[in-house]
Amino acid sequence: MTLQHLEVLTEELSMEAFLEVLLPRLLPPETTFALHSFQGKSDLLKNLRIRLRAYSRWLPRSARIVVVIDRDNGDCGKLKAELEVAATRSGLLTRSNAADRRWQIVNRVAVEELEAWYFGDWEAVCEAYPRTSRNIPGKASYRDPDAIRGGTWEAFERIMQRHGYFEAGLRKVEAARAVAKFMNPMRNRSDSFVKFRDAVLETAEPLN
């Protein structure tokens, strides 16, 4: 049996916009997907168990769920554990707890937020915004996309403004669509993106 449908839960609209462009490059053309964004991390966590319990009552074997949430300044391990507990108590088998590939849900954390994934594929950023310097990944502060200090969206906004973009402030949804259009999932250097990418690719593998 192969995957026919993927349900994706995100904490906000910019991640939804990013994945709307990116997912067709990761999933087989016959696989459908639906994206559901919440009004921030607290809203997602507050409503997650109710949503997952509803999924557990109807989710067929040919469908799976991905939850993706920003770490922000929190503890990645604690956040992941909270997501795992919510899924397990809702009656869903997580990828972490499954003995084989017949899991129903996988939880992934963007470290520390979506914009870190842009730093992981700076070539895509330069394609979307040609005036941007291609030397950014060579600077010590940006070499590890998941270890950028002071907030990755703030760092991304500063660089964009330095090169004449988003002078009135970063328009996150617009940037998400623009960068995703040029992103090559196989060259991204962000470890948290790689974990997300590999989980999505695994959903497309035979379920038997």
C-alpha positions in Angstrom: 0.0 0.0 0.0 1.3 3.5 -0.8 0.5 6.9 0.7 -2.5 8.5 -0.8 -2.9 11.5 1.5 -0.9 13.6 3.9 -2.3 15.9 6.6 0.0 18.6 7.8 -0.4 20.8 10.9 1.6 23.9 11.2 1.6 26.7 13.8 1.2 29.7 11.4 0.6 30.8 7.9 4.2 31.3 6.7 5.0 27.6 7.2 1.8 26.7 5.5 2.7 28.9 2.5 6.2 27.4 2.4 5.0 23.8 2.5 2.3 24.5 -0.1 5.1 25.2 -2.6 7.6 22.6 -1.3 5.6 19.5 -0.7 4.7 18.7 -4.3 8.5 18.3 -4.9 8.7 15.7 -2.1 5.5 13.7 -2.6 4.5 11.5 -5.4 2.2 13.3 -7.9 -0.7 11.0 -7.0 -0.5 11.9 -3.3 -2.8 14.6 -2.1 -2.1 16.8 1.0 -3.9 19.3 3.2 -2.3 22.0 5.2 -3.8 23.3 8.4 -2.3 26.3 10.2 -3.0 27.6 13.7 -2.7 31.1 15.2 0.7 30.5 16.7 2.4 27.8 18.7 0.2 28.1 21.8 -2.9 27.8 19.7 -1.6 24.6 18.0 -0.6 23.0 21.3 -3.9 24.0 23.0 -5.9 22.4 20.2 -3.6 19.6 19.1 -5.1 16.8 21.3 -8.6 17.5 20.1 -7.5 17.5 16.5 -5.5 14.3 16.8 -8.4 12.5 18.6 -10.6 13.4 15.6 -8.0 12.0 13.2 -7.7 8.8 15.2 -11.3 8.0 14.5 -11.1 8.1 10.7 -7.5 8.0 9.5 -7.1 5.2 6.9 -3.9 3.3 6.5 -3.2 5.1 3.3 -3.0 8.5 5.1 -0.5 10.0 7.5 0.0 13.1 9.6 2.9 15.5 10.0 3.1 18.1 12.8 5.7 20.8 12.3 6.3 23.5 14.9 9.0 26.1 15.7 11.3 25.5 18.6 11.7 29.3 19.1 13.6 29.7 22.4 12.2 26.5 24.0 13.7 23.2 24.8 13.6 21.0 21.6 13.5 17.8 23.6 10.6 18.9 25.8 8.6 20.3 22.9 9.1 17.0 20.9 8.1 15.0 24.0 4.9 17.1 24.4 3.9 16.4 20.8 4.6 12.7 21.2 2.5 12.5 24.4 -0.4 14.3 22.7 -0.3 11.9 19.7 0.0 8.7 21.9 -2.9 9.8 24.2 -5.0 10.4 21.1 -4.6 6.8 20.0 -2.1 7.5 17.1 1.1 5.6 16.5 4.0 7.9 16.2 7.1 7.4 14.0 9.3 7.4 17.2 7.3 4.6 18.8 6.6 2.4 15.8 8.6 -0.8 15.4 8.2 -0.6 11.6 7.0 1.9 8.9 3.4 1.5 9.8 3.3 4.7 11.9 0.5 7.2 11.6 2.0 10.5 12.7 5.5 12.2 12.8 6.4 15.3 14.8 9.0 17.6 13.6 10.5 20.8 15.1 12.0 23.6 13.1 15.1 24.9 14.9 14.6 27.5 15.8 12.0 28.6 13.2 11.2 28.4 9.5 13.7 31.1 8.5 16.5 28.8 9.7 15.6 26.6 6.7 16.2 29.6 4.4 19.7 29.9 5.7 20.1 26.1 5.0 19.6 26.8 1.3 20.9 30.3 0.8 21.1 29.6 -2.9 17.3 29.6 -3.0 17.2 32.9 -1.1 19.6 34.5 -3.7 17.4 33.2 -6.5 14.3 34.7 -5.0 16.1 37.9 -4.0 19.0 38.5 -6.4 20.5 41.5 -4.7 21.3 39.4 -1.6 24.9 38.5 -1.0 25.8 34.9 -1.8 28.6 35.0 0.9 26.2 34.8 3.9 26.7 31.0 4.5 30.5 31.6 4.8 30.2 33.9 7.7 30.7 32.3 11.1 27.3 33.6 12.5 25.4 31.8 9.7 27.4 28.6 9.1 25.0 26.4 11.2 21.5 27.4 10.2 20.1 25.8 13.4 22.5 27.7 15.7 21.9 31.3 14.6 21.6 33.5 17.7 19.1 36.2 18.3 16.3 34.8 16.3 16.5 33.5 12.7 13.6 35.6 11.4 15.2 38.7 12.8 18.6 37.8 11.3 16.9 37.1 7.9 15.0 40.4 8.0 18.2 42.3 8.8 20.1 40.8 5.9 17.1 41.4 3.5 16.8 45.0 4.6 20.6 45.5 4.2 20.2 44.5 0.6 17.1 46.6 -0.1 14.2 44.2 0.6 11.4 44.5 3.1 12.3 47.9 4.3 9.0 48.2 6.2 9.5 44.8 7.8 9.7 41.2 6.7 6.5 39.9 5.0 6.8 36.3 6.2 4.2 34.7 4.0 5.5 36.4 0.9 9.1 35.4 1.7 8.0 31.8 2.4 6.5 31.4 -1.0 9.3 33.1 -2.8 12.1 31.1 -1.2 10.3 27.8 -1.4 9.9 28.2 -5.1 13.7 27.9 -5.6 14.5 25.6 -2.7 16.3 22.3 -3.5 15.3 20.0 -0.6 18.4 17.8 -1.2 21.0 20.5 -0.6 19.5 22.1 2.5 22.1 22.3 5.3 19.7 22.8 8.2 19.6 19.6 10.3 16.0 20.2 11.4 15.0 20.7 7.8 16.7 17.4 6.8 14.9 15.6 9.6 11.6 17.0 8.3 12.4 16.3 4.7 13.4 12.7 5.4 10.2 12.1 7.4 8.1 13.3 4.5 10.1 11.2 2.0 9.5 8.2 4.2 5.7 8.8 4.1 5.9 8.1 0.4 7.6 4.7 0.8 5.4 1.6 0.7 3.5 1.1 3.9 3.6 -2.7 3.8 
